[in-house]
């Protein structure tokens, strides 16, 4: 175990008291890892739960949640480099309904451009997603319910199917593993997932990603939803004008796919790194393009300028080290404007013209 220079948050690890020594010895023997500090903190938290008098019911909840998350991480790990879209919609949509057929078409198109599909593994729109993408390109993140939910025949018994007891662990998987969210018409659950995804991105708790709202051809479900958002949320200043850029509405499957793939045409990923926001790009921008970004998006900055650097910052631990970056001090409250900046990055002139 690499315990030469533990970070500040794990200074307890250097202590010689019996608990620190016992945890250190246990991890060295059974869980040797460069992330010993985090594993040690988890063990300390377990000890504190006992000290706090945590009841058996709460311990059962934590135990189940941890096991579910561990299995989910394990299931997705072999596919970490494959982009994925989480699809949501009604479990009650029949297979001959235009909404079902639209979902099949969308998933099929996403699979053709190299993406995999994540759904809740039930029937209706969830089955449509697996139907279109095929079993090989599908993940199922199922929830155990006393009614309505059963695993669809496409993903049943697949190694890429996980069953969850808790909605919150399942929700984490849907967002953590996805590079995009696709919402088809559905009930309370679909609305819940859609508003949660928007909230996570609006508040910066999730990295920017495309959220597409897909109606059947000529459908009005999401149009009516947008009308409500505009008339009741935007009109009363409960959200900002810029928040309307966090989603894209269409009734054409090809447009939904284009919205997602264009988002990643140059944009690769983003991170907060010691007070700065870092956008990793698949190709660099010309100097005039960077200057234009500074002119158009100065309102996003708390100081300084948007600058382009050639590779990873020292604190990025070498992630995507060879990619160029845009680095700036982001105000952390303008997610809609940030999305517009990413759009401009994707459309901007490259370094080689």
C-alpha positions in Angstrom: 0.0 0.0 0.0 1.3 3.4 -0.9 1.0 5.2 2.5 4.1 7.5 2.2 2.3 10.8 1.9 -1.3 10.6 3.0 -3.5 13.7 2.1 -4.6 16.1 4.7 -8.1 14.5 5.0 -6.4 11.2 6.0 -3.8 12.4 8.6 -5.5 10.2 11.1 -3.8 7.4 9.1 -0.4 8.4 10.4 -1.5 8.1 14.0 -0.2 5.3 16.2 -3.4 4.7 18.2 -4.8 1.2 18.2 -7.7 2.0 15.8 -5.5 3.6 13.1 -3.0 0.7 13.3 -5.7 -1.9 13.1 -7.3 -0.2 10.0 -4.0 0.3 8.4 -3.1 -3.4 8.9 -6.5 -4.6 7.7 -6.4 -2.5 4.5 -2.8 -3.6 3.8 -3.9 -7.3 4.0 -7.3 -7.3 2.5 -7.8 -4.1 0.4 -4.4 -2.8 -0.7 -5.1 0.2 -2.8 -3.7 3.6 -3.7 -7.0 5.0 -2.5 -6.3 3.7 1.1 -7.2 7.2 2.5 -10.8 6.9 1.2 -11.2 3.3 2.3 -9.8 4.2 5.7 -12.3 7.1 6.0 -15.1 4.6 5.1 -14.0 2.3 7.9 -13.9 5.2 10.3 -17.4 6.2 9.4 -18.5 2.6 10.2 -17.0 2.9 13.6 -18.7 6.2 14.1 -22.1 4.7 13.2 -21.7 2.3 16.1 -20.6 5.1 18.4 -23.6 7.2 17.4 -26.0 4.3 18.3 -27.2 3.9 14.7 -30.2 1.5 14.7 -30.3 -1.8 12.9 -32.8 -0.5 10.3 -30.5 2.4 9.3 -27.6 -0.1 9.1 -29.6 -2.4 6.8 -30.4 0.6 4.6 -26.7 1.6 4.4 -25.6 -2.0 3.8 -28.1 -2.6 1.0 -27.2 0.8 -0.7 -23.5 0.1 -0.6 -24.0 -3.4 -2.0 -26.2 -2.1 -4.8 -23.7 0.7 -5.7 -20.8 -1.8 -5.7 -22.6 -4.1 -8.0 -23.6 -1.3 -10.3 -20.1 0.0 -10.5 -18.8 -3.5 -11.3 -21.4 -4.0 -14.0 -20.6 -0.8 -15.9 -16.8 -0.9 -15.4 -16.0 -2.9 -18.5 -17.9 -0.4 -20.7 -16.4 2.8 -19.2 -15.1 4.0 -22.6 -18.4 3.5 -24.4 -20.8 6.4 -24.4 -24.3 5.8 -23.0 -27.6 7.4 -23.1 -30.2 6.9 -20.3 -33.8 6.6 -21.7 -36.9 7.2 -19.7 -40.6 6.9 -20.6 -43.8 5.1 -19.7 -43.8 1.4 -18.9 -47.4 1.3 -20.2 -46.8 2.3 -23.8 -47.9 -0.5 -26.1 -45.6 -1.9 -28.8 -47.7 -0.6 -31.7 -47.9 3.0 -30.3 -46.1 5.7 -32.3 -44.2 6.7 -29.1 -42.9 3.1 -28.8 -41.8 3.1 -32.4 -40.1 6.5 -32.0 -38.2 5.2 -29.1 -37.1 2.1 -31.0 -35.9 4.3 -33.9 -34.0 6.6 -31.6 -32.2 3.7 -29.8 -31.4 2.0 -33.0 -29.8 5.2 -34.4 -27.8 5.8 -31.2 -26.5 2.2 -31.4 -25.4 2.8 -35.0 -23.2 5.7 -33.9 -21.6 3.7 -31.2 -23.7 4.4 -28.1 -25.2 2.1 -25.6 -28.6 2.4 -24.0 -29.6 2.4 -20.3 -33.2 2.0 -19.3 -35.1 0.9 -16.2 -35.5 -2.6 -17.8 -39.3 -2.6 -17.8 -41.8 -2.7 -20.6 -43.1 0.1 -22.7 -40.5 2.8 -23.6 -37.9 0.9 -21.7 -38.4 -2.2 -23.8 -38.4 0.0 -26.9 -34.9 1.3 -26.0 -33.5 -2.2 -25.6 -35.5 -3.4 -28.7 -33.9 -0.7 -30.9 -30.4 -0.9 -29.5 -30.4 -4.7 -29.2 -29.5 -6.7 -26.1 -25.8 -6.4 -26.8 -25.9 -2.6 -26.6 -28.3 -2.4 -23.6 -28.1 -2.0 -19.9 -31.0 -2.6 -17.5 -31.2 -0.8 -14.2 -34.3 -2.3 -12.7 -36.3 -1.4 -9.5 -38.1 -3.9 -7.4 -41.8 -2.7 -7.1 -44.9 -4.5 -5.8 -46.7 -3.7 -9.1 -46.2 -2.8 -12.7 -42.5 -3.4 -13.0 -41.1 -6.6 -14.6 -37.9 -7.1 -16.5 -38.6 -7.0 -20.3 -37.8 -10.0 -22.4 -35.0 -8.3 -24.3 -32.7 -7.7 -21.3 -33.9 -10.4 -18.9 -31.0 -12.5 -17.4 -28.4 -10.4 -19.2 -25.1 -9.8 -17.4 -25.8 -6.1 -17.9 -28.9 -6.1 -15.8 -29.0 -5.0 -12.2 -31.9 -5.0 -9.8 -32.2 -2.2 -7.2 -34.2 -2.0 -4.0 -33.8 1.8 -3.6 -34.7 4.5 -6.1 -31.8 6.7 -5.0 -29.1 4.2 -5.8 -30.7 3.4 -9.1 -31.0 7.2 -9.9 -27.3 7.7 -9.2 -26.5 5.0 -11.8 -28.7 6.5 -14.5 -27.0 9.9 -14.3 -23.4 8.8 -13.3 -23.0 6.4 -16.2 -24.8 8.5 -18.9 -23.4 11.0 -21.4 -27.0 12.1 -22.3 -30.6 11.8 -21.2 -33.5 11.0 -23.5 -37.0 11.5 -22.2 -40.1 10.1 -24.0 -43.7 10.5 -22.8 -44.4 9.0 -19.4 -45.9 9.3 -16.0 -44.7 10.5 -12.6 -41.5 8.5 -12.9 -40.5 10.1 -16.2 -41.3 13.6 -14.9 -39.2 12.8 -11.8 -36.2 11.6 -13.7 -36.4 14.6 -16.1 -36.7 17.3 -13.5 -34.0 15.6 -11.4 -31.6 15.6 -14.4 -32.3 19.2 -15.1 -31.8 20.2 -11.5 -28.5 18.3 -11.2 -27.2 20.1 -14.3 -28.7 23.5 -13.4 -27.0 23.3 -9.9 -23.7 21.9 -11.1 -24.1 18.6 -9.3 -23.8 16.8 -12.6 -21.5 17.6 -15.5 -23.1 19.3 -18.6 -24.8 16.8 -20.9 -27.6 16.9 -23.5 -31.2 16.3 -22.4 -33.5 15.6 -25.3 -37.3 15.5 -25.0 -38.6 13.3 -27.8 -42.3 13.3 -28.9 -43.8 11.0 -31.4 -44.1 12.6 -34.9 -46.6 15.3 -34.5 -46.9 14.6 -30.8 -47.6 17.3 -28.2 -46.6 15.7 -24.8 -43.4 17.6 -24.4 -44.7 20.7 -26.1 -47.4 21.0 -23.4 -44.7 20.4 -20.8 -42.6 23.2 -22.2 -45.6 25.5 -22.2 -46.1 24.8 -18.5 -42.4 25.5 -17.8 -42.6 28.7 -19.7 -45.9 30.0 -18.3 -45.5 28.9 -14.7 -41.8 28.6 -14.0 -40.1 31.1 -16.3 -42.9 33.7 -16.2 -42.8 33.8 -12.4 -38.9 33.9 -12.3 -38.6 30.5 -10.6 -36.1 29.7 -13.4 -34.0 31.9 -15.6 -34.2 32.4 -19.4 -30.9 30.7 -19.7 -32.3 27.5 -18.1 -34.4 26.9 -21.2 -31.2 26.0 -23.0 -30.7 23.0 -20.8 -33.0 20.8 -22.9 -33.9 20.2 -26.5 -37.3 19.3 -27.7 -38.1 17.5 -31.0 -40.5 15.0 -32.6 -37.8 13.7 -35.0 -35.6 10.9 -33.8 -32.7 11.9 -36.1 -32.7 15.4 -34.6 -32.5 14.0 -31.1 -29.5 11.9 -32.1 -27.9 14.8 -33.9 -28.3 17.0 -30.8 -26.4 14.4 -28.6 -23.6 13.6 -31.0 -23.0 17.3 -31.9 -22.6 18.1 -28.2 -19.6 15.8 -28.2 -18.2 16.8 -31.6 -15.4 18.8 -29.9 -16.4 18.9 -26.3 -15.0 15.8 -24.4 -15.6 16.4 -20.7 -15.3 19.0 -17.9 -14.1 19.2 -14.4 -13.7 21.6 -11.5 -10.0 21.8 -10.6 -9.0 23.9 -7.6 -11.2 26.9 -8.2 -11.1 26.7 -12.0 -13.4 25.1 -14.6 -11.7 22.9 -17.2 -13.3 22.0 -20.5 -11.4 19.2 -22.3 -11.6 19.3 -26.0 -11.0 16.8 -28.8 -9.3 19.5 -30.8 -8.0 23.0 -30.1 -9.4 26.4 -31.0 -7.9 29.1 -33.1 -6.8 32.2 -31.2 -9.6 34.3 -32.7 -12.1 31.7 -31.6 -10.8 31.9 -28.0 -11.0 35.7 -28.2 -14.6 35.5 -29.3 -15.5 33.3 -26.4 -14.0 35.8 -24.0 -16.1 38.6 -25.6 -19.3 36.6 -25.6 -19.1 34.8 -22.3 -17.3 37.3 -20.0 -20.4 37.1 -17.7 -19.5 33.5 -16.8 -16.2 34.5 -15.2 -15.5 35.7 -11.7 -12.1 37.0 -12.8 -9.4 36.6 -15.4 -10.0 35.2 -18.9 -10.8 32.0 -20.7 -7.4 30.6 -21.7 -6.5 27.6 -23.8 -3.8 25.2 -22.5 -2.2 22.2 -24.3 -2.7 19.4 -21.8 -3.8 18.3 -18.4 -3.4 20.6 -15.4 -1.2 19.1 -12.6 -4.1 18.3 -10.3 -6.1 16.5 -13.0 -4.0 13.3 -12.3 -3.3 12.8 -16.0 -6.9 12.3 -17.1 -7.2 12.7 -20.9 -3.7 14.2 -20.6 -3.2 14.8 -24.3 -6.3 16.8 -24.9 -6.3 20.7 -25.1 -8.3 22.6 -22.5 -10.2 25.8 -21.9 -9.6 26.9 -18.3 -11.5 29.7 -16.6 -12.9 30.9 -13.2 -16.6 29.9 -13.6 -19.3 31.6 -11.5 -20.9 28.1 -10.9 -24.5 29.5 -11.3 -25.1 30.0 -15.0 -25.6 26.4 -16.4 -27.7 27.6 -19.3 -25.0 30.0 -20.4 -22.3 27.4 -19.9 -24.3 25.2 -22.3 -24.3 27.9 -24.9 -20.5 28.3 -24.4 -20.1 24.6 -25.1 -22.2 24.9 -28.2 -19.9 27.8 -29.3 -16.9 25.6 -28.6 -18.3 22.8 -30.8 -19.0 25.3 -33.6 -15.8 27.3 -33.4 -12.9 27.5 -35.8 -10.1 25.0 -35.1 -6.4 25.7 -34.6 -5.6 24.7 -38.1 -8.5 26.6 -39.5 
